Each structure stands twice: as structure tokens, then as C-alpha cells.
Amino acid sequence: MTQKKCPQCKKQMEKVIFNLGYNVEVPSLHCSSCSFNITEEKKLKKSMNLLRNQLKKEVKIIQVGEGLGIRLPNEIIKGYNIKRGEQITIQPETDCLRLQINPR
């Protein structure tokens, strides 16, 4: 990533490291004048995949009344700001189940 001028305000951008949490960092360019950021897509995808892998957890299926359920780990609850009573959508995929938090 080379030093460059901000596409918005034309001031010089500086190299910075953004911490995505869980010790995952991504190098970027930041304009301290207008707060515009540039991050290379390849580096961002690599960092996001690393973060997802660190958040990946195995959980056991448990009995809940007459049905089955899973307990979400606290890291996932905090990371996605999940609240009790929120609705999720369970979507069957070819090789997995996708859980998606419904908009609030």
C-alpha cells in the first residue's frame, strides 16, 4: 500500500493499522483531515476471515422442552450485540444451516 493523497480532500494520507478485535489487525490508509479510509480489499478479506475463524465455536445440541436448541457463546452474543427475544432466520443451505439475525 503506497502513500497517496486523499480522494476527498487531497491531503496526504497516513498508514495506520486498524484493530478489528481479537488481535486481528488490517493495514489501511487514513486521512486525518477528513477521516476518509482506504483498505485494500484483499487484506480486509484476509483479516475478516481470520476474525471469523477466531470466533468460530463448536457447540452441542441441547434439549429444550420437546425440541432441540443450541446455546450461543458469549463471544458471539457480544460481537453481534444479540439480545434476548430477538428473531433469527434459519436457512438451510446445501452443506450447512445459515443463521441470520433479523433486522431490529
URFENHU-V576918 format. One record per backbone hydrogen bond with DSSP energy under -1.0 kcal/mol. NH is the residue of the N-H (numbers start at 1). CO is the residue of the C=O. If there is no record, write none. Layout:
BEGIN
NH:CO + NH:CO
END
This chain:
BEGIN
6:11 + 10:6 + 13:4 + 14:30 + 16:28 + 18:26 + 20:24 + 24:21 + 26:18 + 28:16 + 29:38 + 30:14 + 31:36 + 35:31 + 38:29 + 44:40 + 45:41 + 46:42 + 47:43 + 48:44 + 49:45 + 50:46 + 51:47 + 52:48 + 53:49 + 54:50 + 55:51 + 56:52 + 62:69 + 64:67 + 67:64 + 69:62 + 77:73 + 78:74 + 79:75 + 80:76 + 82:77 + 86:83 + 89:100 + 91:98 + 93:96 + 98:91 + 100:89 + 102:87
END
